[in-house]
Each structure stands twice: as structure tokens, then as C-alpha cells.
Amino acid sequence: MESVEKNISSTSEDDSGAESTQAGLLPSPWYATSWLTLFAILHFVGVFLYIAGYGGYLGAQFGANGEVVDPASIQKSVEAHIKTPAALTGMYLAQFCLILPVLLFASKFDTQTRRATLALRAFELSSLWRWLPVLVVFLVAQMLTVKALGIEQGEFMQSIAGSRNLPLALVLVLAAPLLEELVFRGYLFRAWRQSRLGFSGTLLLTSTLFTLLHWGQYHWLQLGFVFVLALVLGMARERSGSVLLPMLLHALNNLGAAILVIYLGIL
């Protein structure tokens, strides 16, 4: 058992070091950036498809009941619906179903597996216990700062607070960390880490993009905490050489938020 753990540890360390020193690893920085553009487009397409689909569903429902289909009425219903936990769940799942297959396609090369591209490799279990205290300190600092400054939460947080919506909680804890880590700390990190950006530039760029992804959901100060979380996840990715460690930390962070906000209604 001890030898297995040593092999896992040495493999992670060797892979991490290889990523930062070997040339010609795939994907190339510009190749990955072009795919990032498509990911961003699909992000908005997912929202559009869900909204259009829900509007079509309402229209069909009115028609089935023999009612006159009023576009203005449907629009108002859609606008009210998209602020609900059910809509947030549906929109993210639409984005997930669009982006993940494209990401997996972009990650496969003739000379390199998807697992290698996305850094889907084992990490040393002891490293999890080293990063958990960091995550706990981060969560406590965030809560105390928000309470001390009396930050007023935006519509996104207010709409999910106390909703006890299990599908939304599952999306936040499982789907969001999976997709976001594969994109930011997996695919993009792998591509940009070997470029002139190096580790520091890659960490700052991926963390900034990760923060922009959450723009409009939180108060600007909380976006600062999102950026700090992204820095922590990026450093965990660099130290472990695996995307699985930041993915797990991300899931634990969202689990804590889901319990406090969605189930306990604490903002």
C-alpha cells in the first residue's frame, strides 16, 4: 500500500514538472484560446436555448388549453421564470450539455489522450488535507467580511436563498465544479502554462476569466473572493499536477455555500 502511494505521489510530481518544462505539449496556447471563444459562445447559446425552449413550452401549453397565445404575456412569464432556482438549474444544465462534449472533442489529439490534456491524474491524498485548512480559512474570512460590511446580496443570491431546491444544489456541487475545473484548471491551464505566461500569468489569467464567468451573480466584493478562490484552486492544480484536486476543493466550497444559502437561507 505504501509503495502504491509513493508511486501516485511521484507520478503526480513528475507529471507536474513535465508540464512546466517540456516543450510541444498540447494544446498550443492560441489553439486553446480559439476554443475558449467557442466555449464562451456556447455559454450564451445555452441560456438562449433554455429561454426559447421555455417560451415555446408556455406557448404550446396555452394552445393546448385553447387560450389565445399572447407574446407579451409569455415574455412576462419567461422573465419571471428565469430568476427562479428551477430556471438557473435548467440554464446551467443546457450550458453543461453543450460545452462538455466540445471540450472533450478539443482535448483529444493523435499523440495525446484527453486524460493527459485535462490533467485527469491521481494526486497524493495527503495534499488534500494540506489544502482543506486553506479552504476553511477562506470560507470563514468570506462570511465574516460579508457580515461585517453588511453587504446587500444581489438578485441571484436572494432568489436561491432558502429555496431548498435539490436539483440546483446538485448542479452547484457536482456539475459546476466538474465543467469549470476541466475548462479553467484543466484545458486552459495546460495550454497557457507552457507559454510565455508561465505559472504566474496563467494563474492570473484563468482566475480573472473564472471571476468574469460569475459576473452579475454577486456583489463586487464577493467577486473579489471568487478571484481569491480561483487563485487557491490554481495553486492546488500547480502543486498537485492534477485537475482533480481543485475540482474536489471547488465542490466542497460549493457544498458549504449550498448548505448555508440554499437550505439554511443564510446570506
C-alpha positions, -999 to +999 in steps of 0.1 A: +000+000+000+028+024+009+045+017-024+013+025-043+010+058-025+046+066-033+040+058-070+010+080-071+029+108-054+059+105-077+037+103-108+019+135-099+051+153-092+067+141-124+037+150-145+035+184-129+072+191-135+069+177-171+041+202-178+062+231-169+094+221-186+086+201-217+080+219-250+054+210-275+027+198-252-008+201-265-030+221-268-010+252-280-019+285-263-036+300-294-054+268-302-068+267-267-078+304-269-098+298-301-117+270-284-123+293-254-141+317-277-164+288-288-169+279-251-180+315-244-204+314-273-219+281-262-223+296-227-247+322-240-263+298-265-272+275-236-291+304-219-308+313-251-319+278-259-334+273-224-353+306-225-365+299-260-375+264-251-394+276-220-412+302-241-421+276-266-434+253-238-456+281-225-469+288-260-477+252-266-494+250-231-516+280-239-525+265-273-534+231-258-558+248-233-575+267-262-562+300-250-550+329-272-512+329-274-502+364-262-465+370-269-464+398-243-478+376-216-454+348-225-425+372-223-435+384-188-438+348-176-404+339-190-388+370-174-403+360-140-393+323-145-356+329-153-350+343-118-362+311-102-339+282-089-355+259-115-345+282-144-310+286-130-307+248-129-320+244-164-298+270-179-267+256-164-275+221-175-281+234-210-246+250-209-231+219-195-246+196-222-233+220-249-198+227-236-186+194-222-188+174-254-170+202-273-143+203-246-138+166-247-135+168-285-110+197-283-089+177-257-082+147-279-051+146-300-034+119-321-004+120-298-021+128-265-051+115-246-078+135-231-067+125-196-033+140-203-047+172-218-071+178-190-047+166-162-070+139-151-045+121-129-043+108-094-030+132-067-014+125-033-041+121-007-021+140+019-022+171-003-060+173+002-055+176+040-030+204+034-055+224+012-086+218+033-075+242+061-068+269+034-104+264+021-119+266+056-100+298+063-112+313+030-148+304+037-147+318+073-130+350+061-156+355+034-185+350+058-171+374+084-163+401+058-198+399+042-214+401+077-191+429+090-197+451+060-234+443+057-231+436+020-265+435+003-269+404-018-280+406-054-310+390-071-292+358-078-284+351-042-318+362-030-336+340-055-319+309-043-317+316-005-338+292+014-352+276-017-341+241-007-340+232-044-322+199-046-316+200-084-299+234-081-278+222-052-267+192-071-258+213-101-237+237-080-219+209-061-214+184-089-219+198-124-204+233-119-171+222-104-167+194-130-172+216-160-155+248-147-124+230-135-120+210-167-121+242-187-101+266-164-077+244-144-076+216-169-077+226-206-067+263-204-042+259-176-024+231-196-022+253-227-012+286-212+012+271-185+037+262-212+035+296-229+054+328-220+027+335-194+043+308-172+027+299-139+020+334-126+005+347-158-016+315-163-028+317-127-039+353-130-055+349-164-075+318-156-086+333-123-097+365-139-117+346-166-132+324-138-143+355-119-158+371-151-179+339-155-196+348-122-201+385-131-237+396-123-243+369-097-226+385-068-217+419-052-184+433-064-167+425-031-178+389-033-164+387-068-131+395-052-135+364-031-143+344-062-110+356-076-092+345-044-108+311-046-097+308-082-061+316-071-063+289-045-076+264-070-050+273-095-022+268-069-036+235-059-036+225-096+000+235-100+013+218-068-006+185-074-003+184-112-039+172-113-072+189-120-090+165-096-077+182-065-091+217-074-122+200-086-127+184-052-119+217-034-143+236-057-171+210-049-165+213-012-167+251-014-200+249-033-213+223-009-208+247+020-224+275+001-254+253-009-260+242+027-258+278+041-276+296+013-300+271-004-310+251+027-304+274+056-312+307+038-281+324+053-268+352+031 
